[in-house]
Amino acid sequence: MGRAMRTVVGLGATIYLTAAGWFFILVPWSHFWANHVLPGVPLWLARLLAQPALRGALGGFGVLHFAVAFVWLDSALRKQ
């Protein structure tokens, strides 16, 4: 794979990971979650998804996405 292609793939992965990080941090605490996600799932799952601990775990998963995006970006910048 050429250098330009590696750069494009790395940049694409970084953009994806950053967007996914924002999604997992913001959406579980938004009105969208309460109004669209929870009513559309079975009651037992809605109870689980409404728990603040699970929402916090999803937020932590979002922070993990940011960390991985930073490592990808840092690695790409060091290779140039």
N, CA, C and O atoms as CSV, one atom per row, in Angstrom:
chain,resi,resn,atom,element,x,y,z
A,1,MET,N,N,0.848,-1.165,0.000
A,1,MET,CA,C,0.000,0.000,0.000
A,1,MET,C,C,0.896,1.230,0.000
A,1,MET,O,O,1.866,1.302,0.754
A,2,GLY,N,N,0.571,2.174,-0.831
A,2,GLY,CA,C,1.382,3.371,-0.950
A,2,GLY,C,C,1.232,4.305,0.231
A,2,GLY,O,O,0.320,4.181,1.050
A,3,ARG,N,N,2.145,5.229,0.288
A,3,ARG,CA,C,2.153,6.191,1.396
A,3,ARG,C,C,0.879,7.038,1.418
A,3,ARG,O,O,0.312,7.284,2.483
A,4,ALA,N,N,0.436,7.481,0.250
A,4,ALA,CA,C,-0.782,8.302,0.183
A,4,ALA,C,C,-1.997,7.505,0.637
A,4,ALA,O,O,-2.863,8.028,1.338
A,5,MET,N,N,-2.056,6.233,0.235
A,5,MET,CA,C,-3.189,5.404,0.626
A,5,MET,C,C,-3.202,5.177,2.138
A,5,MET,O,O,-4.262,5.211,2.762
A,6,ARG,N,N,-2.024,4.946,2.729
A,6,ARG,CA,C,-1.947,4.785,4.197
A,6,ARG,C,C,-2.418,6.047,4.893
A,6,ARG,O,O,-3.102,5.973,5.913
A,7,THR,N,N,-2.064,7.194,4.360
A,7,THR,CA,C,-2.489,8.460,4.948
A,7,THR,C,C,-4.000,8.620,4.881
A,7,THR,O,O,-4.631,9.035,5.853
A,8,VAL,N,N,-4.576,8.290,3.732
A,8,VAL,CA,C,-6.030,8.404,3.568
A,8,VAL,C,C,-6.754,7.439,4.502
A,8,VAL,O,O,-7.740,7.814,5.137
A,9,VAL,N,N,-6.276,6.205,4.590
A,9,VAL,CA,C,-6.905,5.220,5.475
A,9,VAL,C,C,-6.767,5.656,6.931
A,9,VAL,O,O,-7.724,5.558,7.699
A,10,GLY,N,N,-5.610,6.125,7.308
A,10,GLY,CA,C,-5.406,6.601,8.680
A,10,GLY,C,C,-6.279,7.788,9.019
A,10,GLY,O,O,-6.839,7.863,10.112
A,11,LEU,N,N,-6.397,8.719,8.082
A,11,LEU,CA,C,-7.252,9.872,8.303
A,11,LEU,C,C,-8.718,9.447,8.382
A,11,LEU,O,O,-9.461,9.945,9.229
A,12,GLY,N,N,-9.132,8.547,7.522
A,12,GLY,CA,C,-10.506,8.048,7.563
A,12,GLY,C,C,-10.809,7.335,8.870
A,12,GLY,O,O,-11.877,7.528,9.451
A,13,ALA,N,N,-9.880,6.514,9.336
A,13,ALA,CA,C,-10.069,5.818,10.604
A,13,ALA,C,C,-10.136,6.803,11.758
A,13,ALA,O,O,-10.933,6.633,12.681
A,14,THR,N,N,-9.308,7.823,11.708
A,14,THR,CA,C,-9.314,8.837,12.768
A,14,THR,C,C,-10.638,9.600,12.797
A,14,THR,O,O,-11.188,9.852,13.869
A,15,ILE,N,N,-11.143,9.963,11.635
A,15,ILE,CA,C,-12.427,10.670,11.559
A,15,ILE,C,C,-13.549,9.775,12.074
A,15,ILE,O,O,-14.396,10.217,12.849
A,16,TYR,N,N,-13.552,8.505,11.636
A,16,TYR,CA,C,-14.578,7.579,12.110
A,16,TYR,C,C,-14.527,7.421,13.630
A,16,TYR,O,O,-15.556,7.518,14.299
A,17,LEU,N,N,-13.334,7.178,14.172
A,17,LEU,CA,C,-13.209,6.961,15.611
A,17,LEU,C,C,-13.613,8.195,16.406
A,17,LEU,O,O,-14.213,8.073,17.474
A,18,THR,N,N,-13.292,9.377,15.902
A,18,THR,CA,C,-13.696,10.606,16.584
A,18,THR,C,C,-15.217,10.769,16.558
A,18,THR,O,O,-15.822,11.117,17.572
A,19,ALA,N,N,-15.829,10.522,15.410
A,19,ALA,CA,C,-17.297,10.628,15.310
A,19,ALA,C,C,-17.980,9.601,16.209
A,19,ALA,O,O,-18.954,9.918,16.891
A,20,ALA,N,N,-17.471,8.378,16.209
A,20,ALA,CA,C,-18.055,7.342,17.066
A,20,ALA,C,C,-17.870,7.706,18.539
A,20,ALA,O,O,-18.755,7.457,19.357
A,21,GLY,N,N,-16.728,8.290,18.875
A,21,GLY,CA,C,-16.505,8.726,20.252
A,21,GLY,C,C,-17.530,9.753,20.687
A,21,GLY,O,O,-18.109,9.641,21.768
A,22,TRP,N,N,-17.758,10.756,19.848
A,22,TRP,CA,C,-18.780,11.756,20.176
A,22,TRP,C,C,-20.152,11.110,20.309
A,22,TRP,O,O,-20.917,11.458,21.209
A,23,PHE,N,N,-20.472,10.165,19.416
A,23,PHE,CA,C,-21.763,9.480,19.479
A,23,PHE,C,C,-21.935,8.783,20.821
A,23,PHE,O,O,-22.948,8.973,21.494
A,24,PHE,N,N,-20.950,7.974,21.218
A,24,PHE,CA,C,-21.081,7.206,22.458
A,24,PHE,C,C,-21.038,8.075,23.708
A,24,PHE,O,O,-21.541,7.668,24.755
A,25,ILE,N,N,-20.456,9.243,23.622
A,25,ILE,CA,C,-20.435,10.145,24.780
A,25,ILE,C,C,-21.739,10.934,24.895
A,25,ILE,O,O,-22.279,11.083,25.991
A,26,LEU,N,N,-22.240,11.433,23.779
A,26,LEU,CA,C,-23.383,12.346,23.826
A,26,LEU,C,C,-24.757,11.675,23.736
A,26,LEU,O,O,-25.667,12.046,24.477
A,27,VAL,N,N,-24.918,10.716,22.862
A,27,VAL,CA,C,-26.250,10.169,22.576
A,27,VAL,C,C,-26.901,9.488,23.782
A,27,VAL,O,O,-28.094,9.705,23.996
A,28,PRO,N,N,-26.196,8.673,24.589
A,28,PRO,CA,C,-26.891,8.040,25.711
A,28,PRO,C,C,-27.482,9.016,26.726
A,28,PRO,O,O,-28.365,8.638,27.496
A,29,TRP,N,N,-27.019,10.246,26.743
A,29,TRP,CA,C,-27.517,11.235,27.692
A,29,TRP,C,C,-28.477,12.233,27.046
A,29,TRP,O,O,-28.909,13.186,27.694
A,30,SER,N,N,-28.811,12.019,25.780
A,30,SER,CA,C,-29.640,12.984,25.053
A,30,SER,C,C,-31.117,12.601,25.079
A,30,SER,O,O,-31.494,11.506,25.495
A,31,HIS,N,N,-31.937,13.544,24.618
A,31,HIS,CA,C,-33.374,13.284,24.488
A,31,HIS,C,C,-33.631,12.243,23.406
A,31,HIS,O,O,-34.608,11.497,23.484
A,32,PHE,N,N,-32.770,12.185,22.405
A,32,PHE,CA,C,-32.921,11.182,21.354
A,32,PHE,C,C,-32.927,9.780,21.949
A,32,PHE,O,O,-33.732,8.937,21.554
A,33,TRP,N,N,-32.034,9.533,22.894
A,33,TRP,CA,C,-31.942,8.222,23.547
A,33,TRP,C,C,-33.263,7.892,24.243
A,33,TRP,O,O,-33.799,6.795,24.089
A,34,ALA,N,N,-33.778,8.853,25.007
A,34,ALA,CA,C,-35.006,8.618,25.770
A,34,ALA,C,C,-36.237,8.543,24.878
A,34,ALA,O,O,-37.159,7.777,25.160
A,35,ASN,N,N,-36.265,9.320,23.815
A,35,ASN,CA,C,-37.472,9.397,22.992
A,35,ASN,C,C,-37.506,8.417,21.832
A,35,ASN,O,O,-38.588,8.067,21.360
A,36,HIS,N,N,-36.347,7.963,21.358
A,36,HIS,CA,C,-36.331,7.124,20.159
A,36,HIS,C,C,-35.726,5.735,20.388
A,36,HIS,O,O,-36.196,4.755,19.810
A,37,VAL,N,N,-34.709,5.646,21.209
A,37,VAL,CA,C,-34.061,4.352,21.406
A,37,VAL,C,C,-34.813,3.510,22.422
A,37,VAL,O,O,-35.159,2.361,22.144
A,38,LEU,N,N,-35.068,4.071,23.594
A,38,LEU,CA,C,-35.699,3.292,24.662
A,38,LEU,C,C,-37.105,2.790,24.319
A,38,LEU,O,O,-37.419,1.641,24.630
A,39,PRO,N,N,-37.957,3.597,23.697
A,39,PRO,CA,C,-39.290,3.067,23.368
A,39,PRO,C,C,-39.273,1.967,22.302
A,39,PRO,O,O,-40.243,1.219,22.187
A,40,GLY,N,N,-38.222,1.856,21.542
A,40,GLY,CA,C,-38.171,0.895,20.444
A,40,GLY,C,C,-37.592,-0.464,20.810
A,40,GLY,O,O,-37.457,-1.324,19.940
A,41,VAL,N,N,-37.250,-0.676,22.067
A,41,VAL,CA,C,-36.652,-1.950,22.471
A,41,VAL,C,C,-37.568,-2.637,23.483
A,41,VAL,O,O,-38.435,-1.987,24.067
A,42,PRO,N,N,-37.388,-3.942,23.698
A,42,PRO,CA,C,-38.209,-4.636,24.711
A,42,PRO,C,C,-38.036,-4.000,26.093
A,42,PRO,O,O,-37.007,-3.391,26.386
A,43,LEU,N,N,-39.048,-4.150,26.922
A,43,LEU,CA,C,-39.067,-3.496,28.230
A,43,LEU,C,C,-37.858,-3.875,29.083
A,43,LEU,O,O,-37.281,-3.011,29.743
A,44,TRP,N,N,-37.464,-5.151,29.081
A,44,TRP,CA,C,-36.324,-5.563,29.901
A,44,TRP,C,C,-35.042,-4.874,29.452
A,44,TRP,O,O,-34.191,-4.528,30.272
A,45,LEU,N,N,-34.911,-4.679,28.137
A,45,LEU,CA,C,-33.718,-4.021,27.615
A,45,LEU,C,C,-33.783,-2.510,27.853
A,45,LEU,O,O,-32.758,-1.879,28.111
A,46,ALA,N,N,-34.977,-1.933,27.770
A,46,ALA,CA,C,-35.136,-0.501,28.031
A,46,ALA,C,C,-34.729,-0.167,29.463
A,46,ALA,O,O,-34.101,0.863,29.713
A,47,ARG,N,N,-35.086,-1.036,30.394
A,47,ARG,CA,C,-34.689,-0.809,31.797
A,47,ARG,C,C,-33.169,-0.817,31.938
A,47,ARG,O,O,-32.595,-0.008,32.668
A,48,LEU,N,N,-32.534,-1.735,31.234
A,48,LEU,CA,C,-31.074,-1.815,31.283
A,48,LEU,C,C,-30.441,-0.587,30.628
A,48,LEU,O,O,-29.508,-0.004,31.180
A,49,LEU,N,N,-30.940,-0.197,29.466
A,49,LEU,CA,C,-30.371,0.938,28.736
A,49,LEU,C,C,-30.625,2.279,29.427
A,49,LEU,O,O,-29.930,3.257,29.153
A,50,ALA,N,N,-31.608,2.330,30.315
A,50,ALA,CA,C,-31.906,3.566,31.032
A,50,ALA,C,C,-31.023,3.752,32.264
A,50,ALA,O,O,-31.029,4.827,32.864
A,51,GLN,N,N,-30.272,2.736,32.647
A,51,GLN,CA,C,-29.430,2.809,33.835
A,51,GLN,C,C,-28.264,3.771,33.626
A,51,GLN,O,O,-27.564,3.685,32.617
A,52,PRO,N,N,-28.051,4.681,34.565
A,52,PRO,CA,C,-26.918,5.612,34.438
A,52,PRO,C,C,-25.564,4.903,34.345
A,52,PRO,O,O,-24.652,5.406,33.688
A,53,ALA,N,N,-25.422,3.756,34.987
A,53,ALA,CA,C,-24.142,3.035,34.921
A,53,ALA,C,C,-23.860,2.563,33.497
A,53,ALA,O,O,-22.719,2.638,33.038
A,54,LEU,N,N,-24.865,2.088,32.804
A,54,LEU,CA,C,-24.663,1.645,31.426
A,54,LEU,C,C,-24.390,2.838,30.513
A,54,LEU,O,O,-23.555,2.760,29.612
A,55,ARG,N,N,-25.092,3.927,30.747
A,55,ARG,CA,C,-24.841,5.138,29.963
A,55,ARG,C,C,-23.418,5.622,30.188
A,55,ARG,O,O,-22.748,6.046,29.247
A,56,GLY,N,N,-22.956,5.560,31.428
A,56,GLY,CA,C,-21.581,5.944,31.732
A,56,GLY,C,C,-20.573,5.016,31.069
A,56,GLY,O,O,-19.526,5.457,30.596
A,57,ALA,N,N,-20.901,3.718,31.040
A,57,ALA,CA,C,-20.009,2.762,30.369
A,57,ALA,C,C,-19.935,3.071,28.875
A,57,ALA,O,O,-18.861,2.975,28.282
A,58,LEU,N,N,-21.048,3.436,28.265
A,58,LEU,CA,C,-21.029,3.819,26.852
A,58,LEU,C,C,-20.198,5.084,26.652
A,58,LEU,O,O,-19.479,5.207,25.661
A,59,GLY,N,N,-20.297,6.020,27.591
A,59,GLY,CA,C,-19.460,7.217,27.526
A,59,GLY,C,C,-17.978,6.867,27.629
A,59,GLY,O,O,-17.149,7.446,26.928
A,60,GLY,N,N,-17.650,5.920,28.503
A,60,GLY,CA,C,-16.268,5.454,28.606
A,60,GLY,C,C,-15.792,4.797,27.324
A,60,GLY,O,O,-14.634,4.948,26.936
A,61,PHE,N,N,-16.688,4.066,26.665
A,61,PHE,CA,C,-16.372,3.465,25.378
A,61,PHE,C,C,-16.083,4.560,24.352
A,61,PHE,O,O,-15.216,4.397,23.494
A,62,GLY,N,N,-16.814,5.682,24.441
A,62,GLY,CA,C,-16.557,6.821,23.560
A,62,GLY,C,C,-15.196,7.439,23.815
A,62,GLY,O,O,-14.491,7.810,22.877
A,63,VAL,N,N,-14.827,7.550,25.080
A,63,VAL,CA,C,-13.506,8.084,25.420
A,63,VAL,C,C,-12.417,7.156,24.885
A,63,VAL,O,O,-11.375,7.621,24.422
A,64,LEU,N,N,-12.654,5.851,24.947
A,64,LEU,CA,C,-11.710,4.889,24.385
A,64,LEU,C,C,-11.542,5.111,22.880
A,64,LEU,O,O,-10.434,4.993,22.358
A,65,HIS,N,N,-12.622,5.427,22.188
A,65,HIS,CA,C,-12.540,5.737,20.758
A,65,HIS,C,C,-11.639,6.953,20.517
A,65,HIS,O,O,-10.840,6.963,19.580
A,66,PHE,N,N,-11.773,7.977,21.367
A,66,PHE,CA,C,-10.907,9.149,21.236
A,66,PHE,C,C,-9.442,8.779,21.443
A,66,PHE,O,O,-8.570,9.260,20.720
A,67,ALA,N,N,-9.174,7.928,22.423
A,67,ALA,CA,C,-7.793,7.525,22.690
A,67,ALA,C,C,-7.204,6.782,21.497
A,67,ALA,O,O,-6.062,7.034,21.112
A,68,VAL,N,N,-7.970,5.874,20.915
A,68,VAL,CA,C,-7.487,5.128,19.755
A,68,VAL,C,C,-7.283,6.067,18.570
A,68,VAL,O,O,-6.308,5.931,17.831
A,69,ALA,N,N,-8.200,7.021,18.386
A,69,ALA,CA,C,-8.049,7.993,17.297
A,69,ALA,C,C,-6.774,8.807,17.487
A,69,ALA,O,O,-6.063,9.079,16.520
A,70,PHE,N,N,-6.481,9.197,18.724
A,70,PHE,CA,C,-5.265,9.951,18.990
A,70,PHE,C,C,-4.022,9.124,18.649
A,70,PHE,O,O,-3.075,9.641,18.057
A,71,VAL,N,N,-4.026,7.844,19.022
A,71,VAL,CA,C,-2.881,6.977,18.730
A,71,VAL,C,C,-2.705,6.824,17.223
A,71,VAL,O,O,-1.582,6.884,16.724
A,72,TRP,N,N,-3.804,6.627,16.493
A,72,TRP,CA,C,-3.718,6.509,15.021
A,72,TRP,C,C,-3.139,7.783,14.419
A,72,TRP,O,O,-2.247,7.728,13.573
A,73,LEU,N,N,-3.648,8.927,14.859
A,73,LEU,CA,C,-3.198,10.195,14.311
A,73,LEU,C,C,-1.738,10.455,14.674
A,73,LEU,O,O,-0.955,10.896,13.833
A,74,ASP,N,N,-1.380,10.187,15.906
A,74,ASP,CA,C,-0.001,10.373,16.336
A,74,ASP,C,C,0.938,9.465,15.547
A,74,ASP,O,O,2.019,9.885,15.134
A,75,SER,N,N,0.527,8.241,15.346
A,75,SER,CA,C,1.341,7.302,14.574
A,75,SER,C,C,1.505,7.769,13.125
A,75,SER,O,O,2.596,7.690,12.561
A,76,ALA,N,N,0.429,8.248,12.539
A,76,ALA,CA,C,0.485,8.711,11.148
A,76,ALA,C,C,1.391,9.938,11.022
A,76,ALA,O,O,2.140,10.057,10.052
A,77,LEU,N,N,1.327,10.834,11.982
A,77,LEU,CA,C,2.151,12.045,11.919
A,77,LEU,C,C,3.627,11.741,12.152
A,77,LEU,O,O,4.491,12.411,11.587
A,78,ARG,N,N,3.923,10.750,12.968
A,78,ARG,CA,C,5.314,10.390,13.239
A,78,ARG,C,C,5.973,9.723,12.026
A,78,ARG,O,O,7.184,9.842,11.836
A,79,LYS,N,N,5.190,9.029,11.216
A,79,LYS,CA,C,5.753,8.331,10.054
A,79,LYS,C,C,6.102,9.283,8.923
A,79,LYS,O,O,6.845,8.906,8.018
A,80,GLN,N,N,5.595,10.488,8.948
A,80,GLN,CA,C,5.858,11.436,7.860
A,80,GLN,C,C,7.098,12.212,8.058
A,80,GLN,O,O,7.444,13.047,7.222
